[in-house]
Amino acid sequence: MPTYKDEKTGSWYCKFYYTDWTGKKKQKLKRGFKLQRDAKDWERLFLEQFANAPDITFRTLCQKYKNFKENRVRPSTLQSQLNTIELHMLPYFDRKVIAEITPADIVDWQNHLLKKGFTAAYTRQINATLGMLFKFAVDYLGLARNPVKSKICKPAPKKVAFWTPEEYKCFSDAIRDNIELFTAFEILFYTGMRKGELLALTPGDIDFQEKKITINKTLAYVDGKYTIQPPKTPKSNRIIDIPQFLLDEIKDYMAKIYGMDPDDRLFSRSRVWLGEALTRVCKKINLRPIRVHDLRHPYVKPTTKKFITFFEVFRAAS
């Protein structure tokens, strides 16, 4: 390991060639060592840890990750990850070379994140996204190791909120005069459908003869606009049995909409429509508020502790 003394300053420096992670031969120069052995130690450490490591910045890593994932995951999933990266990672790591980011740097970032006061679930999600970024760098870009080693926090105890039939009746009675809102929440409550699936629903998805609804798409918000996508998971493609009273309610609603085609959305609303309405009505009638998503979990089956819809209870009892 050649080292040299700078006669002008009296300090030591090292200058050597190495092969980078792309296979190109490069020269490295490092000055300012007080002792010769310090220069030798620095050269050895560089060759061991960084010579074959990618010398790209964190921002460049994020762009490569985006390019890699664009045709491999749902656009809404990728957009969610990119939003997380933009908000919580780029302001901290931005121009840092990824090969020089250490586990200690990650711990500092985690401590910074913990001070934000986010929920445990959201904090863990952010940390997991950073871990995925570096795993991509290890798997595809030649990074030696993933610096995201420690878990950021323990998961919070899982709490599931749901309404009793009596609570839901109070809510539905309060919105009965708004047939659009009433029909939307009736479908959510009695089918266990997801919010995005409901908002993507069309007349063509409903079989009034067989009393079934086909779920094969969802409404997502990506790059500032709404788009129809496949459901959340392959298993989310399904056919739901529905009771006659719900079919009648859907028919009554559709009869009041002029010129609706089979491919038109039943509810041409944004994804925030349901949540805003639920919050507003609960406040008005002094009802315990829950999330729209919690309407999927109105009943816990005692034998399995799994969530099933009230219509499944009704069907099992009939």
GUBADO-354455 format. One record per atom (N, C-alpha, C): residue number from 0; atom name; x negated, y, z negated. Coordinates in steps of 0.02 Angstrom, whole numbers. Layout:
N
R   i at     xx     yy     zz
R NUM CA      X      Y      Z
...
***
This chain:
318
R   i at     xx     yy     zz
R   0  N    -42    -59      0
R   0 CA      0      0      0
R   0  C    -44     62      0
R   1  N    -52     93     58
R   1 CA    -98    151     63
R   1  C    -70    213     28
R   2  N   -112    243    -12
R   2 CA    -95    307    -45
R   2  C   -152    356    -32
R   3  N   -136    419    -36
R   3 CA   -185    470    -18
R   3  C   -183    527    -69
R   4  N   -241    559    -75
R   4 CA   -246    616   -121
R   4  C   -245    680    -81
R   5  N   -203    726   -101
R   5 CA   -199    792    -70
R   5  C   -253    836   -101
R   6  N   -305    850    -61
R   6 CA   -363    887    -88
R   6  C   -345    958   -109
R   7  N   -294    987    -78
R   7 CA   -275   1056    -95
R   7  C   -239   1060   -162
R   8  N   -196   1012   -175
R   8 CA   -155   1015   -237
R   8  C   -179    968   -291
R   9  N   -220    918   -272
R   9 CA   -243    869   -320
R   9  C   -192    815   -335
R  10  N   -134    817   -303
R  10 CA    -83    766   -314
R  10  C    -90    710   -263
R  11  N    -53    656   -275
R  11 CA    -56    597   -231
R  11  C      8    593   -189
R  12  N      1    561   -130
R  12 CA     60    550    -89
R  12  C     53    482    -54
R  13  N    110    457    -31
R  13 CA    109    394      7
R  13  C    140    407     75
R  14  N    113    373    125
R  14 CA    139    378    193
R  14  C    135    309    225
R  15  N    192    285    249
R  15 CA    193    216    274
R  15  C    250    208    324
R  16  N    247    153    361
R  16 CA    300    136    409
R  16  C    344     81    380
R  17  N    407     82    400
R  17 CA    454     30    379
R  17  C    506     21    433
R  18  N    542    -34    431
R  18 CA    597    -48    477
R  18  C    663    -35    442
R  19  N    704      9    472
R  19 CA    767     26    439
R  19  C    820    -27    453
R  20  N    881    -14    428
R  20 CA    935    -64    432
R  20  C    960    -76    503
R  21  N    944    -30    550
R  21 CA    964    -39    619
R  21  C    910    -74    660
R  22  N    851    -88    628
R  22 CA    796   -121    664
R  22  C    745    -73    693
R  23  N    755     -8    682
R  23 CA    708     42    708
R  23  C    650     52    660
R  24  N    591     64    688
R  24 CA    531     76    648
R  24  C    526    151    632
R  25  N    517    168    568
R  25 CA    514    237    547
R  25  C    455    249    500
R  26  N    435    313    495
R  26 CA    381    331    449
R  26  C    411    367    388
R  27  N    383    352    330
R  27 CA    407    384    268
R  27  C    348    419    235
R  28  N    361    481    212
R  28 CA    310    520    177
R  28  C    339    547    112
R  29  N    304    537     57
R  29 CA    326    562     -8
R  29  C    267    592    -44
R  30  N    273    657    -64
R  30 CA    218    693    -96
R  30  C    233    707   -170
R  31  N    181    733   -204
R  31 CA    191    762   -270
R  31  C    182    717   -329
R  32  N    147    660   -321
R  32 CA    135    615   -378
R  32  C     72    635   -416
R  33  N     76    637   -481
R  33 CA     18    655   -521
R  33  C    -34    599   -522
R  34  N    -11    536   -521
R  34 CA    -56    479   -524
R  34  C    -49    436   -462
R  35  N   -103    403   -443
R  35 CA   -103    360   -384
R  35  C    -54    302   -394
R  36  N    -52    274   -455
R  36 CA     -8    217   -466
R  36  C     66    237   -460
R  37  N     81    301   -475
R  37 CA    150    323   -466
R  37  C    170    323   -393
R  38  N    123    343   -350
R  38 CA    136    342   -278
R  38  C    145    271   -253
R  39  N    103    225   -277
R  39 CA    109    154   -258
R  39  C    176    125   -281
R  40  N    194    141   -344
R  40 CA    257    115   -371
R  40  C    317    141   -331
R  41  N    315    204   -311
R  41 CA    371    232   -273
R  41  C    377    198   -205
R  42  N    320    186   -172
R  42 CA    321    152   -107
R  42  C    349     82   -114
R  43  N    327     45   -165
R  43 CA    350    -23   -175
R  43  C    426    -25   -188
R  44  N    449     22   -230
R  44 CA    520     25   -246
R  44  C    562     41   -184
R  45  N    536     86   -143
R  45 CA    572    105    -82
R  45  C    578     45    -36
R  46  N    524      9    -26
R  46 CA    525    -49     19
R  46  C    570   -104     -7
R  47  N    572   -112    -73
R  47 CA    614   -165   -102
R  47  C    689   -148    -98
R  48  N    705    -85   -108
R  48 CA    776    -67   -115
R  48  C    806    -32    -56
R  49  N    767      9    -21
R  49 CA    797     54     28
R  49  C    774     44    100
R  50  N    720      8    111
R  50 CA    693      3    179
R  50  C    744    -26    228
R  51  N    780    -78    206
R  51 CA    829   -110    251
R  51  C    901    -89    236
R  52  N    909    -40    192
R  52 CA    975    -18    173
R  52  C   1000     37    220
R  53  N   1065     41    231
R  53 CA   1091     94    275
R  53  C   1080    163    245
R  54  N   1053    208    286
R  54 CA   1039    276    261
R  54  C   1094    324    281
R  55  N   1156    299    285
R  55 CA   1212    341    302
R  55  C   1241    373    239
R  56  N   1276    428    248
R  56 CA   1307    462    192
R  56  C   1374    429    175
R  57  N   1399    447    117
R  57 CA   1464    420     95
R  57  C   1519    441    144
R  58  N   1516    502    168
R  58 CA   1567    525    215
R  58  C   1565    484    279
R  59  N   1505    468    303
R  59 CA   1500    427    363
R  59  C   1527    357    350
R  60  N   1513    330    291
R  60 CA   1541    265    272
R  60  C   1617    266    277
R  61  N   1647    319    252
R  61 CA   1720    324    253
R  61  C   1747    324    324
R  62  N   1712    358    369
R  62 CA   1733    360    439
R  62  C   1727    291    471
R  63  N   1672    256    456
R  63 CA   1663    188    483
R  63  C   1716    141    456
R  64  N   1733    149    392
R  64 CA   1785    108    361
R  64  C   1852    120    396
R  65  N   1867    184    409
R  65 CA   1929    201    443
R  65  C   1932    169    512
R  66  N   1878    175    550
R  66 CA   1876    146    617
R  66  C   1885     70    615
R  67  N   1857     39    564
R  67 CA   1861    -34    558
R  67  C   1932    -56    540
R  68  N   1965    -19    497
R  68 CA   2030    -39    471
R  68  C   2090    -19    516
R  69  N   2079     26    562
R  69 CA   2135     56    599
R  69  C   2180      4    632
R  70  N   2153    -49    659
R  70 CA   2193    -99    693
R  70  C   2200   -163    652
R  71  N   2182   -159    588
R  71 CA   2184   -219    546
R  71  C   2234   -216    489
R  72  N   2256   -156    471
R  72 CA   2306   -149    418
R  72  C   2362   -103    443
R  73  N   2417   -103    407
R  73 CA   2473    -59    424
R  73  C   2450     14    420
R  74  N   2473     57    466
R  74 CA   2453    127    465
R  74  C   2467    161    398
R  75  N   2524    144    367
R  75 CA   2540    176    303
R  75  C   2492    154    248
R  76  N   2470     91    251
R  76 CA   2421     67    202
R  76  C   2355    103    209
R  77  N   2331    109    271
R  77 CA   2269    144    284
R  77  C   2275    218    265
R  78  N   2331    249    281
R  78 CA   2340    319    264
R  78  C   2337    330    189
R  79  N   2367    284    151
R  79 CA   2365    289     78
R  79  C   2294    285     52
R  80  N   2254    238     80
R  80 CA   2184    232     60
R  80  C   2144    294     78
R  81  N   2155    320    138
R  81 CA   2118    380    159
R  81  C   2135    440    116
R  82  N   2199    446     96
R  82 CA   2218    500     52
R  82  C   2182    495    -15
R  83  N   2178    434    -41
R  83 CA   2143    422   -104
R  83  C   2069    440    -98
R  84  N   2038    421    -43
R  84 CA   1968    437    -31
R  84  C   1957    513    -27
R  85  N   2001    546     10
R  85 CA   1994    619     19
R  85  C   2003    657    -46
R  86  N   2049    634    -88
R  86 CA   2064    670   -150
R  86  C   2014    656   -206
R  87  N   1993    593   -212
R  87 CA   1958    573   -273
R  87  C   1885    550   -263
R  88  N   1863    541   -201
R  88 CA   1795    515   -190
R  88  C   1750    563   -151
R  89  N   1776    588    -96
R  89 CA   1734    633    -56
R  89  C   1711    695    -94
R  90  N   1753    726   -136
R  90 CA   1728    784   -174
R  90  C   1669    767   -219
R  91  N   1662    703   -237
R  91 CA   1610    683   -285
R  91  C   1548    656   -249
R  92  N   1558    614   -198
R  92 CA   1501    580   -166
R  92  C   1481    610    -99
R  93  N   1528    636    -63
R  93 CA   1521    667      3
R  93  C   1456    653     41
R  94  N   1404    693     30
R  94 CA   1343    688     70
R  94  C   1289    643     40
R  95  N   1306    608    -13
R  95 CA   1256    563    -43
R  95  C   1245    503      3
R  96  N   1183    481      7
R  96 CA   1166    421     45
R  96  C   1190    360      6
R  97  N   1228    316     38
R  97 CA   1260    262      0
R  97  C   1210    215    -33
R  98  N   1152    205     -1
R  98 CA   1102    160    -30
R  98  C   1072    188    -94
R  99  N   1081    252   -106
R  99 CA   1053    284   -165
R  99  C   1105    293   -221
R 100  N   1166    272   -208
R 100 CA   1219    276   -259
R 100  C   1212    216   -305
R 101  N   1202    227   -369
R 101 CA   1188    174   -416
R 101  C   1250    159   -459
R 102  N   1249    102   -494
R 102 CA   1304     88   -542
R 102  C   1313    143   -593
R 103  N   1257    175   -613
R 103 CA   1262    231   -661
R 103  C   1301    289   -630
R 104  N   1290    302   -565
R 104 CA   1328    354   -530
R 104  C   1403    338   -530
R 105  N   1418    274   -520
R 105 CA   1488    253   -519
R 105  C   1520    263   -588
R 106  N   1483    247   -641
R 106 CA   1509    257   -709
R 106  C   1523    331   -722
R 107  N   1477    374   -698
R 107 CA   1488    446   -706
R 107  C   1552    468   -670
R 108  N   1561    441   -610
R 108 CA   1622    457   -571
R 108  C   1684    431   -607
R 109  N   1680    370   -635
R 109 CA   1736    342   -672
R 109  C   1754    385   -732
R 110  N   1704    408   -768
R 110 CA   1716    452   -825
R 110  C   1751    517   -803
R 111  N   1727    543   -746
R 111 CA   1758    603   -718
R 111  C   1832    590   -701
R 112  N   1846    532   -673
R 112 CA   1914    514   -653
R 112  C   1959    504   -714
R 113  N   1932    473   -766
R 113 CA   1972    459   -826
R 113  C   1996    524   -860
R 114  N   1959    578   -850
R 114 CA   1978    642   -881
R 114  C   2038    674   -845
R 115  N   2057    646   -788
R 115 CA   2112    675   -749
R 115  C   2180    660   -781
R 116  N   2183    609   -823
R 116 CA   2246    594   -856
R 116  C   2296    555   -814
R 117  N   2271    520   -762
R 117 CA   2315    479   -722
R 117  C   2337    417   -761
R 118  N   2389    384   -737
R 118 CA   2410    321   -768
R 118  C   2356    268   -758
R 119  N   2357    218   -802
R 119 CA   2307    164   -796
R 119  C   2312    129   -729
R 120  N   2373    118   -706
R 120 CA   2383     83   -642
R 120  C   2354    123   -584
R 121  N   2366    188   -583
R 121 CA   2341    230   -528
R 121  C   2265    236   -532
R 122  N   2238    242   -591
R 122 CA   2166    247   -600
R 122  C   2132    183   -576
R 123  N   2160    126   -592
R 123 CA   2132     62   -569
R 123  C   2137     56   -493
R 124  N   2190     82   -465
R 124 CA   2199     80   -392
R 124  C   2145    122   -357
R 125  N   2131    181   -384
R 125 CA   2079    223   -355
R 125  C   2011    188   -359
R 126  N   1996    159   -416
R 126 CA   1933    124   -426
R 126  C   1927     65   -379
R 127  N   1982     29   -369
R 127 CA   1981    -29   -324
R 127  C   1968     -7   -252
R 128  N   1994     50   -232
R 128 CA   1982     76   -165
R 128  C   1908     91   -154
R 129  N   1876    121   -204
R 129 CA   1804    133   -199
R 129  C   1766     68   -194
R 130  N   1787     18   -232
R 130 CA   1755    -48   -228
R 130  C   1761    -78   -159
R 131  N   1819    -69   -128
R 131 CA   1830    -96    -60
R 131  C   1784    -61    -10
R 132  N   1774      4    -18
R 132 CA   1730     41     27
R 132  C   1659     12     25
R 133  N   1633      3    -35
R 133 CA   1565    -22    -42
R 133  C   1560    -96    -22
R 134  N   1613   -134    -32
R 134 CA   1613   -204     -9
R 134  C   1608   -206     67
R 135  N   1643   -161    100
R 135 CA   1637   -155    172
R 135  C   1565   -140    193
R 136  N   1532    -94    156
R 136 CA   1463    -77    171
R 136  C   1416   -137    161
R 137  N   1430   -177    110
R 137 CA   1390   -237     97
R 137  C   1401   -289    153
R 138  N   1464   -300    170
R 138 CA   1481   -352    219
R 138  C   1461   -335    290
R 139  N   1464   -271    309
R 139 CA   1457   -254    380
R 139  C   1401   -204    395
R 140  N   1375   -170    345
R 140 CA   1325   -118    358
R 140  C   1257   -132    327
R 141  N   1250   -188    294
R 141 CA   1185   -207    268
R 141  C   1167   -178    201
R 142  N   1216   -149    165
R 142 CA   1202   -125     97
R 142  C   1184   -183     52
R 143  N   1133   -175     11
R 143 CA   1107   -231    -29
R 143  C   1156   -254    -82
R 144  N   1190   -207   -116
R 144 CA   1236   -227   -170
R 144  C   1290   -175   -178
R 145  N   1345   -198   -206
R 145 CA   1402   -155   -220
R 145  C   1392   -123   -288
R 146  N   1386    -57   -292
R 146 CA   1373    -25   -357
R 146  C   1435    -20   -402
R 147  N   1494    -36   -374
R 147 CA   1555    -33   -415
R 147  C   1561    -98   -453
R 148  N   1533   -100   -513
R 148 CA   1529   -162   -551
R 148  C   1579   -165   -609
R 149  N   1586   -111   -645
R 149 CA   1628   -113   -705
R 149  C   1700    -93   -691
R 150  N   1746   -125   -727
R 150 CA   1816   -106   -722
R 150  C   1825    -39   -757
R 151  N   1870      1   -731
R 151 CA   1876     69   -756
R 151  C   1917     74   -819
R 152  N   1969     34   -825
R 152 CA   2011     36   -886
R 152  C   2056    -25   -886
R 153  N   2083    -40   -944
R 153 CA   2128    -97   -950
R 153  C   2197    -79   -921
R 154  N   2231   -128   -892
R 154 CA   2298   -114   -867
R 154  C   2346    -98   -925
R 155  N   2390    -52   -913
R 155 CA   2440    -36   -964
R 155  C   2491    -93   -968
R 156  N   2520   -103  -1027
R 156 CA   2572   -155  -1033
R 156  C   2627   -143   -982
R 157  N   2645   -197   -948
R 157 CA   2695   -190   -894
R 157  C   2764   -179   -923
R 158  N   2794   -123   -903
R 158 CA   2862   -108   -925
R 158  C   2907   -105   -863
R 159  N   2962   -139   -866
R 159 CA   3008   -141   -810
R 159  C   3073   -108   -831
R 160  N   3093    -57   -793
R 160 CA   3155    -22   -807
R 160  C   3209    -47   -760
R 161  N   3269    -55   -786
R 161 CA   3325    -73   -743
R 161  C   3389    -50   -776
R 162  N   3441    -43   -736
R 162 CA   3506    -23   -761
R 162  C   3550    -84   -774
R 163  N   3590    -80   -824
R 163 CA   3643   -130   -834
R 163  C   3698   -117   -783
R 164  N   3743   -165   -772
R 164 CA   3800   -151   -727
R 164  C   3840    -90   -748
R 165  N   3847    -81   -814
R 165 CA   3885    -24   -839
R 165  C   3851     42   -823
R 166  N   3784     43   -829
R 166 CA   3747    104   -814
R 166  C   3751    120   -739
R 167  N   3744     68   -698
R 167 CA   3749     80   -626
R 167  C   3818    105   -608
R 168  N   3871     78   -640
R 168 CA   3939    101   -625
R 168  C   3947    175   -640
R 169  N   3918    197   -696
R 169 CA   3921    269   -712
R 169  C   3889    310   -657
R 170  N   3832    285   -632
R 170 CA   3796    321   -579
R 170  C   3837    321   -514
R 171  N   3862    262   -495
R 171 CA   3898    257   -431
R 171  C   3963    296   -432
R 172  N   3996    298   -490
R 172 CA   4057    338   -496
R 172  C   4042    412   -485
R 173  N   3983    434   -506
R 173 CA   3965    504   -501
R 173  C   3949    525   -429
R 174  N   3933    476   -386
R 174 CA   3916    493   -316
R 174  C   3967    466   -267
R 175  N   4022    440   -291
R 175 CA   4072    407   -247
R 175  C   4099    455   -194
R 176  N   4104    518   -209
R 176 CA   4130    566   -160
R 176  C   4081    582   -104
R 177  N   4018    565   -114
R 177 CA   3967    573    -61
R 177  C   3957    505    -29
R 178  N   3995    491     24
R 178 CA   3997    423     51
R 178  C   3929    400     77
R 179  N   3888    445    103
R 179 CA   3822    425    128
R 179  C   3778    403     70
R 180  N   3775    443     18
R 180 CA   3734    426    -40
R 180  C   3761    364    -76
R 181  N   3826    361    -83
R 181 CA   3858    304   -116
R 181  C   3842    239    -80
R 182  N   3850    238    -14
R 182 CA   3837    177     25
R 182  C   3764    157     21
R 183  N   3719    206     24
R 183 CA   3647    191     20
R 183  C   3630    157    -46
R 184  N   3654    184   -101
R 184 CA   3638    155   -166
R 184  C   3673     89   -178
R 185  N   3732     80   -150
R 185 CA   3766     15   -154
R 185  C   3725    -39   -120
R 186  N   3698    -24    -62
R 186 CA   3656    -72    -26
R 186  C   3593    -88    -66
R 187  N   3561    -36    -92
R 187 CA   3501    -47   -132
R 187  C   3515    -91   -192
R 188  N   3568    -76   -227
R 188 CA   3582   -109   -291
R 188  C   3603   -182   -281
R 189  N   3643   -195   -230
R 189 CA   3670   -262   -222
R 189  C   3630   -307   -176
R 190  N   3577   -281   -145
R 190 CA   3536   -324   -102
R 190  C   3464   -330   -125
R 191  N   3440   -284   -167
R 191 CA   3369   -285   -186
R 191  C   3324   -260   -130
R 192  N   3352   -225    -82
R 192 CA   3314   -199    -26
R 192  C   3267   -143    -49
R 193  N   3209   -138    -17
R 193 CA   3163    -83    -31
R 193  C   3188    -18      0
R 194  N   3165     37    -28
R 194 CA   3186    103     -3
R 194  C   3171    111     71
R 195  N   3110     95     92
R 195 CA   3091    103    162
R 195  C   3130     58    208
R 196  N   3147     -2    183
R 196 CA   3187    -49    223
R 196  C   3257    -22    233
R 197  N   3286      7    181
R 197 CA   3353     37    187
R 197  C   3353     93    238
R 198  N   3302    136    235
R 198 CA   3300    195    278
R 198  C   3285    177    351
R 199  N   3261    117    363
R 199 CA   3249     93    432
R 199  C   3307     52    458
R 200  N   3357     40    416
R 200 CA   3413     -4    434
R 200  C   3454     25    491
R 201  N   3475    -18    538
R 201 CA   3517      3    594
R 201  C   3581    -39    595
R 202  N   3633    -17    630
R 202 CA   3694    -58    636
R 202  C   3680   -126    666
R 203  N   3630   -130    711
R 203 CA   3614   -194    741
R 203  C   3585   -245    693
R 204  N   3563   -222    635
R 204 CA   3535   -268    584
R 204  C   3589   -302    543
R 205  N   3652   -279    550
R 205 CA   3705   -304    507
R 205  C   3750   -351    547
R 206  N   3758   -412    523
R 206 CA   3803   -462    553
R 206  C   3866   -463    511
R 207  N   3918   -430    535
R 207 CA   3980   -425    496
R 207  C   4018   -491    496
R 208  N   4006   -534    545
R 208 CA   4040   -598    547
R 208  C   4010   -647    497
R 209  N   3944   -650    496
R 209 CA   3909   -697    452
R 209  C   3894   -667    383
R 210  N   3909   -604    374
R 210 CA   3897   -569    311
R 210  C   3823   -571    291
R 211  N   3782   -548    338
R 211 CA   3709   -549    327
R 211  C   3678   -484    352
R 212  N   3622   -465    321
R 212 CA   3581   -409    345
R 212  C   3511   -435    359
R 213  N   3485   -419    418
R 213 CA   3417   -439    436
R 213  C   3368   -382    420
R 214  N   3316   -399    383
R 214 CA   3264   -351    365
R 214  C   3202   -367    407
R 215  N   3183   -321    451
R 215 CA   3124   -334    494
R 215  C   3083   -271    507
R 216  N   3095   -218    468
R 216 CA   3059   -155    479
R 216  C   3066   -110    417
R 217  N   3024    -59    415
R 217 CA   3026    -11    359
R 217  C   3008     58    385
R 218  N   3031    109    350
R 218 CA   3015    178    368
R 218  C   2954    201    328
R 219  N   2902    223    363
R 219 CA   2840    246    330
R 219  C   2824    317    352
R 220  N   2785    351    311
R 220 CA   2763    419    325
R 220  C   2688    418    336
R 221  N   2667    429    399
R 221 CA   2596    424    417
R 221  C   2576    484    459
R 222  N   2520    516    441
R 222 CA   2494    573    479
R 222  C   2546    628    489
R 223  N   2584    642    437
R 223 CA   2631    697    440
R 223  C   2695    684    477
R 224  N   2709    621    493
R 224 CA   2772    607    528
R 224  C   2798    538    507
R 225  N   2863    529    516
R 225 CA   2895    465    499
R 225  C   2889    417    557
R 226  N   2878    353    541
R 226 CA   2872    302    591
R 226  C   2902    237    566
R 227  N   2927    197    612
R 227 CA   2954    131    595
R 227  C   2898     79    602
R 228  N   2889     40    549
R 228 CA   2836    -10    547
R 228  C   2864    -78    526
R 229  N   2825   -132    534
R 229 CA   2845   -196    507
R 229  C   2850   -191    431
R 230  N   2886   -237    398
R 230 CA   2893   -234    325
R 230  C   2826   -240    289
R 231  N   2829   -231    223
R 231 CA   2769   -229    181
R 231  C   2726   -291    189
R 232  N   2756   -350    188
R 232 CA   2719   -413    196
R 232  C   2758   -457    244
R 233  N   2725   -509    273
R 233 CA   2762   -556    317
R 233  C   2823   -586    283
R 234  N   2818   -601    218
R 234 CA   2875   -630    183
R 234  C   2933   -581    175
R 235  N   2918   -517    186
R 235 CA   2971   -467    180
R 235  C   3020   -471    239
R 236  N   3001   -505    293
R 236 CA   3049   -518    347
R 236  C   3098   -570    321
R 237  N   3161   -551    315
R 237 CA   3208   -597    284
R 237  C   3280   -580    305
R 238  N   3325   -625    289
R 238 CA   3396   -615    301
R 238  C   3432   -618    234
R 239  N   3471   -567    218
R 239 CA   3503   -561    153
R 239  C   3578   -573    160
R 240  N   3606   -616    119
R 240 CA   3678   -624    115
R 240  C   3708   -566     76
R 241  N   3765   -542     99
R 241 CA   3797   -485     65
R 241  C   3871   -500     53
R 242  N   3900   -474      0
R 242 CA   3970   -487    -16
R 242  C   4017   -446     29
R 243  N   4079   -468     33
R 243 CA   4128   -435     76
R 243  C   4140   -363     57
R 244  N   4141   -349     -9
R 244 CA   4156   -279    -29
R 244  C   4101   -232     -5
R 245  N   4038   -255     -2
R 245 CA   3984   -213     23
R 245  C   3990   -203     98
R 246  N   4009   -256    134
R 246 CA   4021   -249    206
R 246  C   4075   -197    219
R 247  N   4129   -200    180
R 247 CA   4184   -153    189
R 247  C   4160    -81    177
R 248  N   4118    -72    126
R 248 CA   4092     -4    112
R 248  C   4049     21    170
R 249  N   4008    -24    198
R 249 CA   3965     -5    255
R 249  C   4008     13    315
R 250  N   4061    -27    328
R 250 CA   4107    -13    383
R 250  C   4140     56    375
R 251  N   4163     70    315
R 251 CA   4196    135    302
R 251  C   4147    192    316
R 252  N   4085    183    295
R 252 CA   4035    236    306
R 252  C   4021    245    380
R 253  N   4011    189    416
R 253 CA   3996    193    488
R 253  C   4053    223    527
R 254  N   4115    211    505
R 254 CA   4173    238    540
R 254  C   4176    314    539
R 255  N   4142    343    491
R 255 CA   4142    416    484
R 255  C   4084    450    522
R 256  N   4042    409    555
R 256 CA   3986    436    593
R 256  C   4000    429    667
R 257  N   4005    484    701
R 257 CA   4024    484    772
R 257  C   3965    461    816
R 258  N   3981    415    862
R 258 CA   3933    396    913
R 258  C   3871    361    889
R 259  N   3875    321    836
R 259 CA   3816    285    812
R 259  C   3803    225    855
R 260  N   3741    220    882
R 260 CA   3721    164    924
R 260  C   3690    109    881
R 261  N   3687     47    908
R 261 CA   3659    -10    869
R 261  C   3588      1    845
R 262  N   3549     42    881
R 262 CA   3479     53    861
R 262  C   3468    117    821
R 263  N   3522    154    808
R 263 CA   3515    215    767
R 263  C   3506    196    694
R 264  N   3469    238    658
R 264 CA   3462    227    586
R 264  C   3527    243    550
R 265  N   3547    199    505
R 265 CA   3607    211    466
R 265  C   3602    275    424
R 266  N   3542    286    398
R 266 CA   3530    344    354
R 266  C   3470    383    382
R 267  N   3484    437    417
R 267 CA   3430    476    449
R 267  C   3403    527    399
R 268  N   3372    500    347
R 268 CA   3347    542    293
R 268  C   3273    527    281
R 269  N   3240    571    242
R 269 CA   3170    561    225
R 269  C   3164    514    166
R 270  N   3103    493    151
R 270 CA   3092    446     97
R 270  C   3103    476     28
R 271  N   3104    542     23
R 271 CA   3114    574    -42
R 271  C   3188    585    -58
R 272  N   3231    575     -9
R 272 CA   3303    588    -17
R 272  C   3333    550    -76
R 273  N   3321    486    -79
R 273 CA   3352    445   -131
R 273  C   3327    462   -201
R 274  N   3261    471   -207
R 274 CA   3232    486   -272
R 274  C   3256    553   -299
R 275  N   3259    603   -256
R 275 CA   3282    669   -277
R 275  C   3355    666   -299
R 276  N   3396    628   -262
R 276 CA   3467    622   -279
R 276  C   3476    586   -345
R 277  N   3437    532   -355
R 277 CA   3443    493   -417
R 277  C   3425    536   -477
R 278  N   3371    573   -472
R 278 CA   3350    616   -528
R 278  C   3402    669   -543
R 279  N   3428    699   -490
R 279 CA   3477    753   -498
R 279  C   3542    728   -531
R 280  N   3567    671   -508
R 280 CA   3630    645   -535
R 280  C   3622    620   -606
R 281  N   3566    587   -621
R 281 CA   3554    563   -689
R 281  C   3553    621   -739
R 282  N   3522    675   -718
R 282 CA   3519    734   -762
R 282  C   3588    763   -772
R 283  N   3628    764   -720
R 283 CA   3694    793   -723
R 283  C   3741    754   -769
R 284  N   3737    687   -768
R 284 CA   3783    646   -808
R 284  C   3750    619   -871
R 285  N   3688    642   -884
R 285 CA   3651    621   -944
R 285  C   3641    545   -946
R 286  N   3618    518   -891
R 286 CA   3605    446   -885
R 286  C   3530    433   -886
R 287  N   3510    380   -918
R 287 CA   3438    363   -921
R 287  C   3411    354   -850
R 288  N   3362    394   -829
R 288 CA   3337    389   -760
R 288  C   3289    330   -751
R 289  N   3291    300   -692
R 289 CA   3243    250   -672
R 289  C   3218    268   -602
R 290  N   3169    231   -577
R 290 CA   3145    243   -509
R 290  C   3193    208   -459
R 291  N   3193    232   -398
R 291 CA   3232    199   -346
R 291  C   3210    127   -339
R 292  N   3144    115   -342
R 292 CA   3118     47   -335
R 292  C   3145      1   -390
R 293  N   3160     28   -449
R 293 CA   3184    -13   -504
R 293  C   3254    -41   -491
R 294  N   3289    -14   -442
R 294 CA   3355    -41   -425
R 294  C   3349   -111   -396
R 295  N   3288   -131   -377
R 295 CA   3278   -199   -353
R 295  C   3277   -249   -410
R 296  N   3273   -225   -471
R 296 CA   3264   -269   -529
R 296  C   3320   -261   -580
R 297  N   3382   -268   -561
R 297 CA   3435   -254   -609
R 297  C   3449   -311   -658
R 298  N   3420   -368   -646
R 298 CA   3438   -424   -690
R 298  C   3379   -471   -696
R 299  N   3363   -492   -756
R 299 CA   3309   -540   -768
R 299  C   3340   -608   -779
R 300  N   3323   -656   -736
R 300 CA   3350   -723   -743
R 300  C   3320   -755   -806
R 301  N   3361   -775   -855
R 301 CA   3336   -798   -919
R 301  C   3290   -858   -915
R 302  N   3302   -904   -867
R 302 CA   3264   -966   -866
R 302  C   3194   -957   -838
R 303  N   3185   -910   -791
R 303 CA   3121   -902   -758
R 303  C   3089   -835   -771
R 304  N   3127   -788   -799
R 304 CA   3103   -719   -810
R 304  C   3090   -683   -744
R 305  N   3115   -711   -688
R 305 CA   3107   -678   -624
R 305  C   3166   -631   -612
R 306  N   3153   -581   -571
R 306 CA   3205   -532   -557
R 306  C   3248   -555   -499
R 307  N   3314   -550   -507
R 307 CA   3360   -566   -453
R 307  C   3413   -511   -452
R 308  N   3445   -503   -394
R 308 CA   3495   -451   -388
R 308  C   3561   -474   -419
R 309  N   3605   -425   -431
R 309 CA   3669   -443   -459
R 309  C   3710   -485   -410
R 310  N   3700   -475   -346
R 310 CA   3737   -517   -298
R 310  C   3713   -589   -302
R 311  N   3649   -600   -315
R 311 CA   3625   -669   -323
R 311  C   3656   -701   -385
R 312  N   3666   -662   -437
R 312 CA   3700   -687   -496
R 312  C   3772   -705   -478
R 313  N   3805   -660   -441
R 313 CA   3874   -670   -420
R 313  C   3880   -733   -377
R 314  N   3832   -741   -330
R 314 CA   3834   -798   -285
R 314  C   3822   -863   -321
R 315  N   3775   -862   -369
R 315 CA   3760   -923   -407
R 315  C   3819   -945   -450
R 316  N   3858   -896   -472
R 316 CA   3914   -912   -516
R 316  C   3976   -934   -477
R 317  N   3976   -920   -412
R 317 CA   4036   -934   -372
R 317  C   4033  -1004   -341
***
